[in-house]
Amino acid sequence: MNIQYIKVGEIVNTLGIKGELKIFLYTDFPEARFKKGNQLLIGTIDQPNQIAIEIESSKPYKNMYVIKLKGYDNINDVEKYKNLFLWIHKEQQEELTEGEYYYHQIIDCKVRTIDGEELGFVKEILSTGANDVWVIKPIQGKKDILIPYIEEVVKDINLKEKMITIQVMEGLLD
């Protein structure tokens, strides 16, 4: 049996001395994902290890989340988890309606214009409040391309081919 996992956050730092952790989000549903009592796994960027943890509490913090793990009450208990990642079993995902996607489905998709020009691939998603912004690692050039996830720009998402087609608005690629 092949169990699949989904990365839902990165532990970027500690906060205070009571064992709280700052989490950079890889999930659209932080309030559900980091709800009290939820089980997560801690692991490397490539795969979860079998360090199972339980959420004691969580709260939004700037553009991140702060979580407190059950049984970890001191900064010294959690310091070792900095720069590691939080994972869930794929079965823990909620069902989405048509036209909704998980971050992990969009990240690494190729991006091309409606004219067929390949721009690069989605390397990151920024949650800005009004709409998500997709960070595109370009094929040519060094500067990332920022694409707003709005109907006027994103025209097609083909998850089977891992291909996104966009309409380039004036100034979008400048």
N, C-alpha and C positions, 0 to 999 in steps of 0.2 A: 504494500500500500504506500503510495507516494503522497505524503502530507505536504501541502503547499502553505506558505506563509506570506503575509503581507506586512511590509514595513510601514509603521504608523507614526513614527517620530524619532528624532535624534536627541539624545541627552547632551545638551551643549554646556551645561554648567550646574553648579549647586546654587541655592539661594538661602542665605541665612545659615544658622547653625543647627537647625532642628531636622535636617535630613530632607529638605525639599529639593526638587530637581527642576531645572528649566528645560522645556522640551520645544524643539523646533518641529513644527507640525508637518507631517506627510499625509494627513487625513483631513477630509472635509467635515468630519463629525467628531470634533474633540470633546464636546460635552457628553456624547454617548460613549465614545471610545475610552475616556478617562473617568467614567462614572465610578463612584465608590463601589467596591466589591468586584470590579472587573479584573480579569486575569490577563496578564501580558507576559511576553518573554523578552529577555534582554539578550542581545547578541551583537555580532559584528555587522559591518555594512553589507556583507554578502549572505549571511545566514544567522538565524537565531541559535543561540546556545540553549541549553535546557535550564536557564536560570529563570524560574517562574516567580513572578511577583504579583501582588494584589494592590490595587489602588485603594488608599485610605481616604484621600481627598484630592481635589483638583480645582483649579481656577484659572481664568484667562489672565495673562500677564503680558502687557504690551502686544507684540505680534506673535506671542508664543503662548504656552501653557505652563503652569507650575503644578507639579504633582507631588504628593507625599505617599510613600510606599508603606504598607502595613508592616510593622515590625522593624522599621528603619527610622530611628528617632534622633540620629546624630549625624552631623556632616561627615564624620569619619566613617560611618557605615555606608554612605552613598558616593563618596569621592571617587571610588574605584570604577564607577559606572560612567563617568564623564567620557564623552566622545564615542559611546556605544549607542545602539539603536533599540527601539521598542518594536516588537512584532506581535501579530495576532495570527491565529489559524485562519486560513481563507474562509472557512465555514462561518466565522464570526462576522463576516461582512453583512450589512443589511442589503436587501434587494433595492435596486434603483429603478426609477421609472424610465421610460424611453427618452433618450436625449440627455440623460445624466450619466456621468462617468466618474470612476474613481481615479485619483491621481496616478496610481500605479498603471492604469490602462493608458493614460495619455503620455506619461514620461517615457522617453525613448522612441516615440513615434516620429517618423520623418514628416517634414512639413514642406509642402510645395504650393506654388501659386496656382490659380485657376488656369494660367497659361502654361503650366507644366514645369516651371523653373523650380528646381529643388533648392530650398533655403538652408536646411540643416535638420536638427532634431530637437525635440523638447527635452531640456535637461533639468528643468525645475518649474514649479508652479508657485506663484506668489498670490496669496489671498489678500486682496486689498480692501475688501468690504463691498464696494459697488459691484465688482466683477473680478474674477481671477485674471491674472496676467501670466501668460506662458513665456518662459525664458527659452529662447531658441539658440542653441550653439550652432553658429553658421558654418557652412561648408567652406566658404571663402571669407576672409577677413577675420579680425580678432574680436571685434565688438559684438556682444550678444544682441540679439534682436528681441524686443519685447512685443508680444502679440496679445491684445486684449481678447478674452474669451467672450465675444459678443456676436450676435447673429449677423451683423453687417460684415464681419471679418471672417469668422470661421464658417465655411460653407459645407464641408463634409468631413466626417470622422469615420474612417474605415479601420476598425479594430483588428479585423482578420489580416489585413495587409500592413497594419501599423502605419497608416498614412493619413495625414490631415491635409486638407486642401483649404487654402485661405484666399480671400479677395484682398489685395493690397490697397489700402486706403492711402490717400495723399499724405506724404510725410512719414508713413509707417516704417519704411526701411532707411530713412535718412539718419 
